[in-house]
Amino acid sequence: MLVPFPAAVASALISGMSSVGWLVITACAIVAILDALLGRVALDGIDLPTLVGSEPVRMYKGREATFRMLLNNESSKLKRLRIALDFPESFERKVEEQLVDIPALPSSYAIEWTLTAQRRGRYLLDRYYLETVSPLGLWKKRAEKPIHLEILVYPNLRTPAGLLALRKGLAGVHAQRQVGQGREFEKLREYAPGDAYDQIHWKATARRAKPVTKIYQVERTQEIYVIIDSSRLSQRAIDGESVLEHYITAGLLLGAAAKSNGDLFGLAAFSDKIHGFVRARNGKAHYAACRDAIYQIHPSLVSPDFEEMATFLRMRLRRRAMLIFLTQLDDPVIAESFARATRMLGKQHLILAGVLSPLSLSPMFSRDDAATVDDVYARLASHTAWRGLEQTQIELRRQGVRLTLLEPGTAVEQLVKLYGNAKQRQLL
C-alpha cells in the first residue's frame, strides 16, 4: 500500500503521470502475485512435531505439567513460524500460541507447552496450526496439519488434605491391635491347661488318643474392593467438586492404605451398567491399573442398578472380601434397591457403605444460624434428608451392612478408619 496508493493518487492529480502510475501499480501487483505464489510453499519442509519422551502425555487434574515437542525443518531456509495446538477448553495454558525461529536444514526446534487440566479423562489432539509470512512479507500463509497426540489426565491424589487424611488413617491402622485369636488355621499342637474346649480338634484327638488343640493366626492378606457409583446423584457438587470426584479420590487413597497394609485391593465402577472392574491384587503396576480403569469415568444421568452390580460380584468373587460401596442413598427408592442388592451379597461378603453428605445435612436444632423464614425451611429440609439417611442406616445395620456418613473434608480419613476398624475386629 505504500507504493500503489501514492502512484494512483499521482496519476489522478498530475497530468502526464497516469501511464507511469499505472505501470507502477501493475509492477506492484505482479510482485505481490509472485510473493503469494512463493508463499504457497513457505510451510513446505515442516515435519510433524514429535513428542520428547514416551507417549502418551500423562498429567494430573489441577496440577501444572510441561511437555516438549520437536518441530523439524527439512528445508534449507530459516523458518519463522507461529504455532498453536488445538487444546480442549478444559486445559488452562500459559500461552495460546508460540513464535519460533527454526534454523535451516538439518535442524529441529524444541517447543514447550505448560498446561493445567481441570477435568479428568483421555484427550486426543488431531491437528495443529502453523502460520508464516511470505518471502517479501506481503502475505501470511496459514495451514492446518494433522497430528496424533494423546493426553491422559488422572485424578490428583497429592492434595494436602488427601495426604494428611491418608497419614492419619494409616497411623490409626498400625496403632490398632487385633482382637481375638484369628480365623486362619495355622497348626495343631498338644493340649495345654487353659485351652478352651472350642479350640480342641476332636477328630485329631480321637486319632491320637490325647487332646489336640487348633491354633489360628490372624489373616494378614485379605481382599478389599471399592465399588464406586457414578449414576445421576454422583454429579452433585460438594465443596466445588462433584460427588464422583470425591469418591474416586477417596477410593484410590483407600487403595494406597490397603497396599501399605499388605492387603489385596480391587475396584469396580458402575451406574446402570458395569463401567470397570479390576480384580484385587497388590503392587505398583496393579495400582496403576486401578487408576487407569476409572480415570475416564464421569457421572451418568441414570439411576444405579445395584442388582446388576451385586450379580456381577457374586459371579466373580469366590473368596470372602470386604466390599466398600461409595454411593448416595438419600433417595428412598435408591436406598431400597441398595438394601435388596446387598442382602444377597451380605451372606458371603462383608459390606460397608459410605455416603458423602454436605455439612448442611444435620438435625433440626443442631445449628442456630437460622435468621429468616427461608432459613427455617432450609433447616427443615436438611433435617428431613438427615432423618431419612439415619433411618436407612438403621435398616441396613439390621442386615449386617455398616453405613457411614462421610464429611467432604475428612472422607478419606473416615474410610481408612472404617477399614482399619473392620480389620481390627476381624469382621472379614
Backbone torsions as a table, in degrees:
resi	resn	phi	psi	omega
1	MET	NA	-21.1	-179.2
2	LEU	-71.3	-23.6	-179.6
3	VAL	-103.5	-50.7	-176.5
4	PRO	-62.6	-38.8	-176.3
5	PHE	-66.1	-48.8	175.7
6	PRO	-60.7	-36.5	178.4
7	ALA	-64.1	-39.9	178.9
8	ALA	-67.1	-40.4	178.7
9	VAL	-65.4	-42.5	-179.3
10	ALA	-64.7	-39.9	-179.6
11	SER	-67.4	-24.8	-179.3
12	ALA	-87.2	-30.8	-174.3
13	LEU	-99.3	-26.5	-176.3
14	ILE	-107.7	124.7	-179.9
15	SER	-68.0	138.8	179.8
16	GLY	86.0	-3.3	-179.0
17	MET	-101.8	0.9	-175.7
18	SER	-65.2	-43.1	-179.0
19	SER	-66.8	-39.0	177.8
20	VAL	-65.9	-42.3	179.9
21	GLY	-61.2	-45.4	179.0
22	TRP	-66.1	-32.8	176.8
23	LEU	-65.0	-42.5	177.6
24	VAL	-63.9	-42.7	-179.5
25	ILE	-63.8	-41.9	179.2
26	THR	-63.9	-41.4	178.8
27	ALA	-63.3	-40.4	178.4
28	CYS	-65.4	-38.6	178.7
29	ALA	-64.3	-41.1	179.4
30	ILE	-64.4	-42.4	178.1
31	VAL	-61.9	-42.6	-179.8
32	ALA	-64.1	-40.3	179.3
33	ILE	-65.9	-43.9	177.6
34	LEU	-61.9	-39.7	178.7
35	ASP	-65.1	-38.0	177.6
36	ALA	-66.0	-40.6	178.7
37	LEU	-64.8	-41.7	177.5
38	LEU	-68.3	-32.1	-179.9
39	GLY	-70.5	-16.9	179.8
40	ARG	-64.6	-27.3	-179.5
41	VAL	-104.3	13.9	-176.2
42	ALA	-65.3	-27.5	-179.2
43	LEU	-97.3	2.1	176.3
44	ASP	-68.6	144.1	-179.5
45	GLY	94.4	-7.0	176.9
46	ILE	-86.7	116.1	-177.2
47	ASP	-84.4	161.4	178.1
48	LEU	-60.3	135.9	177.7
49	PRO	-66.9	139.9	179.0
50	THR	-114.5	145.1	-178.1
51	LEU	-76.4	135.4	174.7
52	VAL	-86.0	114.0	-176.0
53	GLY	109.8	-173.5	-176.3
54	SER	-82.3	146.6	174.5
55	GLU	-96.1	153.4	-5.1
56	PRO	-81.3	175.6	174.7
57	VAL	-76.9	125.4	-179.9
58	ARG	-109.3	129.0	-178.9
59	MET	-132.9	171.1	176.9
60	TYR	-125.3	139.0	-176.9
61	LYS	-57.7	130.4	177.0
62	GLY	79.3	-1.2	179.4
63	ARG	-113.2	133.7	-178.3
64	GLU	-69.4	138.1	179.9
65	ALA	-138.3	150.6	-179.3
66	THR	-128.1	134.9	172.4
67	PHE	-134.8	156.0	-175.2
68	ARG	-116.4	146.5	176.5
69	MET	-131.1	145.3	177.4
70	LEU	-101.8	124.8	176.6
71	LEU	-107.9	119.2	-173.8
72	ASN	-97.3	142.0	177.2
73	ASN	-113.8	112.3	-178.2
74	GLU	-96.2	-1.3	179.1
75	SER	-92.9	174.8	-177.3
76	SER	-98.3	15.4	-177.7
77	LYS	-122.9	153.0	174.2
78	LEU	-64.7	134.7	179.4
79	LYS	-114.4	120.2	173.4
80	ARG	-104.8	115.5	-170.1
81	LEU	-126.0	155.3	165.7
82	ARG	-116.5	123.2	-173.5
83	ILE	-124.9	144.0	178.2
84	ALA	-146.3	145.5	175.9
85	LEU	-106.7	151.4	-177.4
86	ASP	-88.8	73.0	179.7
87	PHE	-75.7	146.7	175.2
88	PRO	-64.7	164.3	-177.7
89	GLU	-67.3	-23.1	-177.6
90	SER	-77.0	0.1	178.3
91	PHE	-101.7	125.3	171.5
92	GLU	-92.4	129.9	-176.9
93	ARG	-129.6	148.2	-178.4
94	LYS	-68.9	-38.2	179.2
95	VAL	-131.8	142.1	178.4
96	GLU	-79.4	-32.8	-176.9
97	GLU	-148.7	164.5	-178.8
98	GLN	-132.8	142.2	174.7
99	LEU	-101.9	123.2	-175.3
100	VAL	-133.6	151.5	173.7
101	ASP	-116.1	110.7	-178.8
102	ILE	-96.6	122.0	-179.3
103	PRO	-61.2	166.6	-178.3
104	ALA	-70.7	169.0	-177.9
105	LEU	-54.0	142.9	-12.0
106	PRO	-90.9	131.4	-174.9
107	SER	-160.8	162.7	174.2
108	SER	-146.4	158.6	-175.5
109	TYR	-131.2	130.9	-179.8
110	ALA	-89.5	126.7	179.4
111	ILE	-114.4	129.5	179.4
112	GLU	-104.3	136.8	175.8
113	TRP	-121.3	128.2	178.6
114	THR	-111.9	121.1	-172.7
115	LEU	-130.4	158.1	169.8
116	THR	-134.5	115.8	-178.5
117	ALA	-86.8	135.3	-179.8
118	GLN	-106.5	4.5	-178.0
119	ARG	-148.5	136.3	177.9
120	ARG	-69.0	161.8	172.3
121	GLY	137.9	-176.4	178.7
122	ARG	-111.2	127.6	-176.9
123	TYR	-124.2	137.0	-180.0
124	LEU	-121.6	115.7	176.6
125	LEU	-90.9	126.1	-175.3
126	ASP	-115.6	2.2	179.3
127	ARG	-155.2	155.6	171.6
128	TYR	-139.0	164.8	-171.8
129	TYR	-124.3	139.0	179.3
130	LEU	-125.9	148.9	174.5
131	GLU	-145.6	138.2	176.0
132	THR	-147.8	169.5	-179.7
133	VAL	-100.8	156.5	177.2
134	SER	-69.5	168.0	-177.0
135	PRO	-54.5	-37.8	-179.9
136	LEU	-94.5	-0.6	178.1
137	GLY	77.4	15.4	-178.7
138	LEU	-86.0	-21.6	-175.9
139	TRP	-132.4	160.3	172.3
140	LYS	-116.6	129.1	179.6
141	LYS	-102.7	124.3	179.5
142	ARG	-120.1	148.7	-178.9
143	ALA	-148.8	147.6	174.3
144	GLU	-113.2	121.0	-174.9
145	LYS	-122.3	150.3	-178.5
146	PRO	-77.9	153.0	177.2
147	ILE	-153.9	156.7	175.6
148	HIS	-125.9	103.5	-179.4
149	LEU	-133.6	119.2	-178.7
150	GLU	-104.0	130.3	179.5
151	ILE	-122.3	125.7	178.1
152	LEU	-109.5	125.8	-179.3
153	VAL	-112.1	115.9	-178.0
154	TYR	-98.8	160.7	174.5
155	PRO	-64.9	145.6	-178.3
156	ASN	-88.6	111.0	-179.3
157	LEU	-98.1	-8.6	-175.3
158	ARG	-96.4	42.3	173.4
159	THR	-82.6	148.5	179.8
160	PRO	-56.0	-40.7	-178.8
161	ALA	-66.7	-41.3	-179.3
162	GLY	-66.6	-43.5	179.6
163	LEU	-66.8	-38.2	178.6
164	LEU	-65.5	-43.1	179.1
165	ALA	-64.2	-38.7	179.4
166	LEU	-65.4	-42.2	178.9
167	ARG	-63.8	-42.2	178.6
168	LYS	-63.2	-44.6	-178.9
169	GLY	-65.0	-42.7	179.7
170	LEU	-66.5	-36.8	177.1
171	ALA	-60.7	-39.4	178.1
172	GLY	-66.6	-36.9	179.7
173	VAL	-64.4	-45.2	-176.3
174	HIS	-72.1	-26.2	-177.5
175	ALA	-80.0	-14.6	-175.7
176	GLN	-81.1	144.7	174.6
177	ARG	-101.4	148.7	-179.3
178	GLN	-74.4	142.1	179.5
179	VAL	-103.3	130.5	178.4
180	GLY	95.1	179.6	-174.1
181	GLN	-93.3	-3.5	-178.0
182	GLY	98.1	167.3	-178.2
183	ARG	-121.2	-8.6	-177.2
184	GLU	-95.3	122.4	-177.7
185	PHE	-64.9	134.5	-179.3
186	GLU	-111.6	-54.9	-176.0
187	LYS	-166.3	175.9	172.9
188	LEU	-112.1	147.6	174.5
189	ARG	-146.0	167.6	179.8
190	GLU	-67.1	148.5	-179.8
191	TYR	-61.9	137.6	176.5
192	ALA	-123.3	144.9	179.4
193	PRO	-54.8	133.0	-179.0
194	GLY	104.3	-15.2	176.7
195	ASP	-66.3	137.9	179.8
196	ALA	-72.1	153.9	-178.6
197	TYR	-67.2	-29.7	-178.9
198	ASP	-75.0	-6.2	176.5
199	GLN	-94.2	-4.5	-179.0
200	ILE	-78.1	133.2	175.8
201	HIS	-91.4	102.2	-169.4
202	TRP	-71.2	-33.2	178.6
203	LYS	-67.4	-44.2	177.3
204	ALA	-65.6	-34.9	177.5
205	THR	-62.9	-41.6	179.9
206	ALA	-66.8	-38.1	-179.3
207	ARG	-69.3	-40.0	-175.3
208	ARG	-91.8	-8.3	179.3
209	ALA	63.2	25.4	173.6
210	LYS	-155.2	153.9	-174.6
211	PRO	-62.0	137.3	178.1
212	VAL	-129.0	134.4	-176.2
213	THR	-107.4	141.7	175.2
214	LYS	-87.7	133.8	177.3
215	ILE	-111.5	128.9	179.4
216	TYR	-112.6	154.3	173.2
217	GLN	-125.0	157.5	178.7
218	VAL	-70.0	128.4	-179.7
219	GLU	-71.6	120.8	-174.4
220	ARG	-89.4	-44.4	-175.7
221	THR	-99.6	112.3	-178.9
222	GLN	-127.5	163.1	-178.0
223	GLU	-96.7	125.0	179.4
224	ILE	-118.9	126.0	178.9
225	TYR	-121.3	134.5	172.5
226	VAL	-106.7	124.0	-179.7
227	ILE	-112.2	115.8	-172.7
228	ILE	-103.9	127.2	177.9
229	ASP	-91.7	120.0	-179.7
230	SER	-112.7	30.1	-178.8
231	SER	-81.1	-166.4	-167.4
232	ARG	-61.7	-35.4	-178.1
233	LEU	-72.6	-15.2	-179.3
234	SER	-77.4	-6.0	178.5
235	GLN	-88.3	-1.8	175.9
236	ARG	-59.9	144.6	-179.7
237	ALA	-97.3	126.7	175.6
238	ILE	-132.2	122.8	-177.8
239	ASP	57.6	38.6	175.8
240	GLY	80.3	-1.2	178.6
241	GLU	-127.5	152.6	176.7
242	SER	-69.4	158.1	177.4
243	VAL	-58.9	-37.8	-179.8
244	LEU	-62.3	-38.1	177.6
245	GLU	-61.4	-42.8	177.5
246	HIS	-61.4	-41.7	-177.4
247	TYR	-67.6	-42.2	-179.5
248	ILE	-64.3	-44.1	178.6
249	THR	-63.1	-46.9	-179.1
250	ALA	-64.8	-39.0	-179.4
251	GLY	-65.0	-43.8	179.7
252	LEU	-68.8	-37.4	177.0
253	LEU	-68.4	-34.7	174.5
254	LEU	-65.0	-34.7	174.7
255	GLY	-62.6	-38.5	176.6
256	ALA	-64.3	-36.9	178.1
257	ALA	-66.5	-42.8	178.5
258	ALA	-64.3	-38.6	179.1
259	LYS	-61.6	-46.4	-178.8
260	SER	-69.9	-21.1	179.8
261	ASN	-91.7	1.1	176.4
262	GLY	87.7	5.7	-179.8
263	ASP	-89.7	165.4	175.9
264	LEU	-92.0	131.8	-174.4
265	PHE	-117.9	135.5	174.4
266	GLY	-141.6	170.0	-179.8
267	LEU	-151.3	163.0	176.5
268	ALA	-145.6	153.3	176.9
269	ALA	-135.9	142.2	-176.3
270	PHE	-155.5	163.7	167.3
271	SER	-138.7	-102.0	171.1
272	ASP	-90.1	-0.5	175.9
273	LYS	-151.7	171.9	-179.0
274	ILE	-82.5	124.7	-179.6
275	HIS	-98.7	-22.5	-179.1
276	GLY	-175.5	148.5	178.4
277	PHE	-150.2	131.0	176.9
278	VAL	-128.3	120.1	-179.0
279	ARG	-67.1	147.3	-174.6
280	ALA	-65.3	125.4	174.0
281	ARG	-147.7	-167.6	178.8
282	ASN	-139.9	166.2	178.1
283	GLY	113.0	160.0	-177.5
284	LYS	-64.2	-43.1	-179.7
285	ALA	-64.8	-37.2	178.8
286	HIS	-67.2	-39.7	178.5
287	TYR	-63.0	-39.0	175.9
288	ALA	-64.2	-35.8	177.3
289	ALA	-65.3	-38.4	176.2
290	CYS	-63.2	-43.3	178.1
291	ARG	-62.9	-41.7	-180.0
292	ASP	-67.5	-25.2	-176.3
293	ALA	-74.4	-23.5	-173.1
294	ILE	-123.9	-0.6	-174.1
295	TYR	-70.8	-17.2	179.6
296	GLN	-97.1	0.5	-175.6
297	ILE	-79.3	132.5	178.3
298	HIS	-131.0	160.6	-178.3
299	PRO	-59.0	140.9	177.2
300	SER	-112.9	142.9	-177.9
301	LEU	-84.8	56.4	179.7
302	VAL	-137.2	165.1	176.2
303	SER	-87.1	148.1	-177.6
304	PRO	-72.1	143.2	176.8
305	ASP	-107.0	86.1	-178.1
306	PHE	-67.9	-33.2	-179.5
307	GLU	-62.1	-42.1	178.9
308	GLU	-66.4	-39.6	178.7
309	MET	-63.9	-41.8	-179.7
310	ALA	-66.2	-41.2	177.6
311	THR	-63.5	-41.4	178.9
312	PHE	-60.1	-44.7	-178.6
313	LEU	-69.5	-37.6	179.8
314	ARG	-64.6	-33.0	-178.9
315	MET	-75.7	-26.1	-172.0
316	ARG	-107.9	-21.4	-177.2
317	LEU	-105.8	105.4	179.0
318	ARG	-90.0	-30.8	-178.9
319	ARG	-89.6	144.2	178.1
320	ARG	-60.4	133.2	-175.7
321	ALA	-139.9	163.4	173.5
322	MET	-93.4	118.6	-179.5
323	LEU	-108.0	117.0	-179.2
324	ILE	-109.0	107.6	179.6
325	PHE	-88.2	130.4	172.8
326	LEU	-111.4	105.4	-171.7
327	THR	-151.7	176.6	176.9
328	GLN	-114.8	124.6	-173.7
329	LEU	-122.9	22.0	179.0
330	ASP	-79.9	-8.3	172.0
331	ASP	-88.3	121.4	-175.7
332	PRO	-58.6	-36.4	-179.9
333	VAL	-66.1	-44.0	178.6
334	ILE	-65.8	-39.8	179.0
335	ALA	-63.2	-39.5	178.6
336	GLU	-65.9	-40.9	177.5
337	SER	-63.4	-39.5	178.4
338	PHE	-64.5	-40.5	-179.9
339	ALA	-64.5	-40.4	178.8
340	ARG	-64.8	-42.8	-177.0
341	ALA	-67.9	-41.6	-176.9
342	THR	-77.5	-15.4	178.4
343	ARG	-63.8	-39.5	179.9
344	MET	-82.0	-25.1	176.7
345	LEU	-76.2	-32.2	-174.5
346	GLY	-66.1	-17.3	178.9
347	LYS	-70.5	-24.1	-177.4
348	GLN	-114.3	-32.6	-172.4
349	HIS	-119.7	162.2	172.4
350	LEU	-89.1	121.8	-175.1
351	ILE	-106.6	123.7	171.1
352	LEU	-121.9	152.2	-179.5
353	ALA	-140.0	142.0	176.1
354	GLY	-123.9	129.6	179.4
355	VAL	-120.0	121.5	179.6
356	LEU	-81.0	119.9	-178.7
357	SER	-120.8	136.1	177.5
358	PRO	-66.0	158.6	-178.8
359	LEU	-63.7	-22.5	-179.9
360	SER	-72.6	-13.7	-179.7
361	LEU	-82.1	105.6	-173.0
362	SER	-159.9	164.2	177.3
363	PRO	-60.4	160.6	-171.1
364	MET	-58.9	-45.3	-172.1
365	PHE	-106.2	20.2	178.4
366	SER	-82.8	-12.0	179.7
367	ARG	-130.5	150.5	-177.0
368	ASP	-123.5	31.0	-177.0
369	ASP	-103.2	18.9	177.5
370	ALA	-80.7	111.7	-176.3
371	ALA	-105.9	-22.3	-177.3
372	THR	-127.9	173.2	177.6
373	VAL	-64.0	-38.0	177.8
374	ASP	-62.1	-36.7	177.0
375	ASP	-64.0	-37.7	179.2
376	VAL	-63.7	-45.3	178.3
377	TYR	-64.6	-36.8	177.4
378	ALA	-64.0	-41.8	177.4
379	ARG	-64.9	-36.3	178.6
380	LEU	-65.4	-42.4	177.3
381	ALA	-64.4	-39.9	177.9
382	SER	-63.5	-41.3	179.1
383	HIS	-64.5	-40.3	-179.9
384	THR	-63.0	-44.3	178.6
385	ALA	-65.5	-41.3	178.8
386	TRP	-63.4	-42.0	-180.0
387	ARG	-64.8	-37.8	177.6
388	GLY	-63.8	-42.1	177.7
389	LEU	-66.2	-37.5	178.9
390	GLU	-64.9	-40.7	178.3
391	GLN	-65.5	-40.1	175.9
392	THR	-61.8	-39.3	178.9
393	GLN	-61.5	-41.4	179.9
394	ILE	-67.0	-43.8	-178.7
395	GLU	-65.9	-38.5	179.3
396	LEU	-70.0	-33.5	179.8
397	ARG	-63.2	-31.5	179.9
398	ARG	-64.7	-28.0	179.1
399	GLN	-103.6	16.3	172.1
400	GLY	87.7	10.6	179.2
401	VAL	-99.3	126.0	-178.6
402	ARG	-97.3	112.8	-179.1
403	LEU	-101.8	129.7	-179.9
404	THR	-121.7	132.4	175.1
405	LEU	-85.8	119.7	-175.8
406	LEU	-97.3	136.6	174.0
407	GLU	-92.9	142.5	-174.1
408	PRO	-54.9	-40.8	-176.0
409	GLY	-77.0	-21.9	-175.2
410	THR	-125.1	23.5	-176.2
411	ALA	-61.6	-43.9	-179.0
412	VAL	-63.2	-46.2	-179.4
413	GLU	-62.0	-40.7	178.9
414	GLN	-64.8	-41.4	-179.4
415	LEU	-66.2	-42.9	-179.9
416	VAL	-65.2	-38.8	177.6
417	LYS	-68.0	-36.8	176.7
418	LEU	-61.5	-44.1	177.0
419	TYR	-64.1	-42.7	-179.9
420	GLY	-65.3	-39.3	179.6
421	ASN	-66.3	-39.1	177.5
422	ALA	-64.5	-37.9	176.8
423	LYS	-66.1	-43.0	-177.6
424	GLN	-62.5	-41.3	-177.1
425	ARG	-85.3	0.5	-179.8
426	GLN	53.9	42.5	179.0
427	LEU	-70.2	-25.5	-179.3
428	LEU	-81.5	NA	NA
